[in-house]
């Protein structure tokens, strides 16, 4: 068990030869800049800045934020221990998050003028949503024999919806939204191979915890827009309709982040398109009813949207004192999450934040590492980064022998439940916050 005096494992670094962390900086980040340069008719000075940024990523020291913005001090303080270092000499999470913040500076997302609040990834996200809707809408008409089966299907669908990620083309090239409709096992068409690909599945314990309630509040820390957000909203709709919680709070990004991460505007657009794309002459169609229910839940205060700046920063859920380590989350965010009965953390980035993006042994325990998390939580994640904990001795070695890219190819997932203060939910009521 990790104690306060134990040394923390080192962070994942972009300097590690052959690592996925290094690959994302060397290959994917310049590709993202090329895609952004083609997204809109940006003026010559923005285009030149995008090109200069690509050169900087390849060989030059990281430049701090220069624009006048409220978060400049936070980002530059995080970068200060690495002054003079290149993008291939820093912790991976810092490099990835700072890349998106610097990009927002270049495209003038926060500055007055015609490009203020213009999402450089909006065309990609809109296209992804249109591809996702034909896979999603039919499952709204499917039923399950009982509430627990419905919940299990929806949890697993929400997990595998995380497979497609526009910031990670290594995974997306293998699993676009069209393939997800069969490979991810949406609705009744559950693919047994997908079930076997769940390295950790605490779904039964989560169900017992839910029905022990009902809960007062569930929080969902969202990840990608498109199919993943649709499946997340379907799960939220079920939790509210089944009376398993009185309120759901969805936490979204305030700025464009990791290409396809969902913002508040993306959620509203998703509901609009869900209703409009399911117009069949019926009055109303399942898609229209689904969107209308969620809008009514928002009006009634049962569904609340949040976009605290914390979610699009370099901060993790852990705090420490070693050079280059991220700061702890701000107190208002800790207090907000402490008011939740259950927090659902979607995707790889949230998982990395739980582990402070550090090289923990695969047999380390999430309950120990994240013991300070202020509420019971569930991590739903497909593996797209070189870290995982709570495996059995020898399990990681066996997986690596059969599939050398098992940690990054998105073909495996987990539903990992940790109760408050590190207590696992074998006792359904343990750690319940009221």
N, C-alpha and C positions, 0 to 999 in steps of 0.2 A: 504493500500500500504506500502511495506517495504521501510523505509528510512535509511539513513546512520547511524542514531542514534538508530534505533530500534534494540533490541537484536535479534540475529539470532536463529532460532530453533536449538535444539541439533542435532548432527549427528546420523545416524543409527549406533548402536553399536553392536559388537559381544557379549557384556555382557548381553544383554537383554534376559531374560529367555523365551524360547518358540519362539523366533524370527526366521525368515528365515535367517537373517544374521548369527546367531549362528549356525543354522543347516548347512549352507554351510561350515563352518570351521570344525565343529565336524564330519560331515559325508562325505561331498564331497571331501574335500581337501586330506584326507588320501587315499580315493579311487583313486584320480588322481595320487598320488604318486605310488600306486600299479600298475596302468596301465602304467606309465612311466617306471617303473622298468622292465616291460615285453616287452617294445617296441623294444629294441635293446639289444645286448649282452654287456651291460655295464660291465666294469671291477669291481672286488670286492670292490675297494675303493669307486667308485661311488654308487654301490649298498648299501654299508654300510652307506654312507652319506644320501641316500634317506630314509633308515630305521630310521636313527637318526633324520632326519627332521620330520618324522611322529610322533616320540616320543615328539619332541619339541612342535609341534602343539598341542598335547594333554594336556600338563601340564607344559611346561617350559617357561621361559621368552623368548621373541623374540630376536634373535641374529641379530646384524647388518650385513651388507655386509662386507666381508673381502677381496674379490678379488681386484686386482689392475684394476680398470675400471673407465672410465671418469664420469660415473653417480653415483659412490659410495657416493660422498658427498651429492648429492641431496637426495638419499634414506635415508641415515643415519641421515640427518638433519630432515627429515619428521618424522623419528622414535624417535628422541631424546626426545621429550616431554613425551614419553611413556617408557622410559628406565626402565627396570625391570618388565614391564607388560607382561602378557601372551597374546597369540593370542585371548583369550576370554575376553580381557579387553581393546580393542582399537576400533577406528572407523572402520566400516565394509569396506569401500572403501580402506583405507590404508592396512588393513589386506589382502584383496583379491589381490590387485596389488602387494604388497610386496611378497606375496606367489610366484607369477610367476617369479619375479626377483630373489628371492633366489633360486628357482628351476633352473633357467638358470645358476646361479653360480655353483650349485652342478653338473649339467651335462656338465659343461665347455663349454657352448655355445660361450662365448667370449674369451676363452683362446686358445693359440696355441696348436696344437696337433690334433689327429684323430677325436675328438668330436667337434671341432670348427664348428659353423654354422649348426650343425645337429639338426634339429627340432624334439624334443621328441614327438610331437603330429602329425608328418607327416603321420604315418600309419593310424591314426584315421581320419585325414582330407581326405586322399586319398580314404578311404573306404566310407566316407560320400559322396564324389563327385560321385563315381561310383553308389551309390544308388540313387543319385539325378538326374542323366542324363536321365534315362527313363521317369521320370516325367516331365522333362523340355523340352526335344527336341521336343515333339509333339506340344507344344504351339507356337513354332516358325512359324508354318504353319497356325496358326489361324489368323483371321482378325477381325476388328471391323468396325461398320458402319460409324464411323467418328473419327477424331483425338481425340476429347475430351473423347469419350468412351474408346478408346485405352489407353489413358493416365490414366484414372481412373482405368482401369483393371490393368495396369502395376504398378501403385502406390500401389494398394491394394495387389497385388501379392508380391511386394517387402516388404510390411509390414509383411504379414503372412509368408513369407520366414524366417523372424526372429524368428519364433516359435521354430525351432530346434536349439539347442545350446548344444554342447558337454560338456561345463563346467557345465551344469545344467541338471542332469539326472532326476530330479523331473519333469521337463517339457518334456524332450526328450523321456522319457519312455511313455508318453501319446501321443506324436506327432512326430514319426520318419518321415523321408523324404517320405517314401512310403505313409503314411496317408496324408501328406501335399498335394499330388497331387489331392485329392478330398476334404479334409476338409478345406484346405486353399483357395479353390476357384480359382485355377489357370486358366487363360484364360477365355474361354467361360463358363466353368463349375462353375461359381460363385455360392457359397452356400449362400443362403439368411441368414442362421443363422450366418454366418461369418460377413455379413454386419451389422446385428443387434448387433454383438459383438464389433463394433467400438464405443468406448465411446466418442471419439472426432474424427470428420472427416472433416477437412478443405480442402479436395481435390478440391472442386469447386473454392474456393478462390485462391488456388495455380494455378489452370488452368488459371483463369483470369489474375493473375500476370504474368504468362509465356507469354500469347498471347499479353499482352500489350507491350512486348519487340519488337524484340527478345532480350534475355539477352546476355551479353558478356561472362559471365562465371558462371557455376554452379559447386559447390564443393560437393562431396559425401564423407562423413566420414564413411567408410565401417565398418562392424562388422564381421559376420561369413563367412567363406568359405562354399563350398558346394552349396546347393540349393539357399541359400540366396544370395551369390555372383553372381550366374548365373542370378537370377532375377534382381539383381541390375544392372548387365551389360546389360540386356535386356532393362531396363529403360533408361540407358545411351545411348544405341544405338538409341532408339526412339527419345530422346531429340536432338541428333545430326542430325539424318536423317530428322526430322521434321523441322529443322532449328530454334528450340526454344532457342538454345544457340550456340555460336560459339566454346566454349571449355568446356570440363568437366575435373576437376581434381579429381582424386580418392585418398583419403588418407588412407594408409594401415599401418599395424604394422611393426616395424623393427625387433622385436623379437617375438618368440612364446608367445602368451598371451591368457588367458582365453580359452585354449585348441584349439578352432576352429576358432579364429580370423584370418582374412585373411592377409597374407603378400604379398609382390610383387611377390615372387616366386609362391605363391598359385594362383594368378591371371593368370600368364603366363601358369601354368600347367592346369588351368581350360580351357583356350582357346584351348590349345593343345588337351585336352581330348574331348572337345566339338566338335571339327572338326573330330577327329579320331573316336569317338563313333557314328558319324552320316554318316558313309560311306555306302551308299546303292547302289552303282553302278551308281548313278547319278553323273553329273558333272556340278557344285558341288552340294552337298546336302544343305538343309537349315542350318544345324549346321555348315558346313564348310563355307558357305557364312557369317554367323553371326560372326564366329571367324575371318575371313579374313577382314570383315569390321572394326572390332575393332582394328585389327593390323594396317590397313591402317590409321585409325584415329590417332593411336599413332605415326606413321611415319610422319603424316602431322602436328603433334602438336595440333590436336583437342582433343585428349585424353592424359592426362598427369598423370603419377603415382608419388605419393609422399609417403615417409615413414619417416617423421620427428620423432625423438625419443619421442617427447611430447606425442604421441598417446599411448605409452606403459609405462606411468609413473603414479605416484599417484597424479598428478596435476589435478585440476578441472578447469572449465571455470570461476570460481569465486575466488576472493581473499579476505582475511579478516585477522584480527589480533588476534583472539581468539586462545588459546593454542590448538595445534593439528589440526588447520584448514589448508587446503592445500594452497599452494602458487598460485598466478595467473599464467596463461599461459605465456610463454616467449614472449617478444615483437616481435621477428620475426614471430612467429605463429599468433599472433594477427594481424600483418600487412598483412600476407598472406591471412587470412580469410577476412580481410577488403576489399580486392580486388575482392571479390566474389559478384555476384548479388543474389545468393541464395545458402544456405548451407543445404544439406540434411544430417541429423544426424541419423544414423541407430542404433537401439538396445538399450538395457537397460543401458549399461555402459555409453553411451553418454548422455542418459537422466539423469542418476544419476549425471554426471558431471555438467549438466546444473543447477541442484538443489543443488550442492555441497553435495549430498547424505545426506540431512538434512530432518528432520521430519516436513516439511511444512504442514499446514492444506490443506486438499484436495480441499478446495474452494479458496486457494491462486491462484494468477494469474502468469502464466509463463512470461507474458509480463513485469511484475514488477520485478520478481526475476532475469530474464535474460536480463534486459534492457541494460546491458553493452556489450552484445554479439555484435561483430563488423559488422554483416551483417544480413539481413533477413534469417530466418532459419525455417526448418521443422523437427520436431522429428517424426520418424516412429519407433514404438516400440510395441512389445507385452509385456504384464505386467508380469515380472519375478522378481520383487523386491517390497518391501513394501513402495512405494511412488508414488504419482500421484497428479497433481494439475489441476486446471481449471474445476473441477466438479461442478455441481449445488448443492445448499444446500440440504441435505438429500439423495443425490444420493449414496454416499459411504456407508451410513448406510443401504440403501435398498439392495445394492449389497452384502454387508457382510451378511445380513440376508438370502439371497437366495443362497449364495455361500461363505462359510467362507474363502476359499483360493483364492478368486478372484484376489488378488493383485499379486500372485506368480505362478499361474498355467498356464499362457500363453494363456488362452482361450479368453482374451480380448485384444484389441489393440487400438492404437490411431494414427491419422495423424494430428499433431498439428503445425499450422503455426503461427509464430510470425514475424512481420515485424520489420525493423530496429528501435532501440531505443524504443521498446515496442509498436509500432504502429501496430495494426491489419490491415490486408490487405483488409478491405472493400473498400478502395480506391486502385485500382490495382497498381497505380504508386507510392504510398506512400513509402518513404524510399528507392527508387531505387538508387543504387550506380552506378555511372558512372566514 
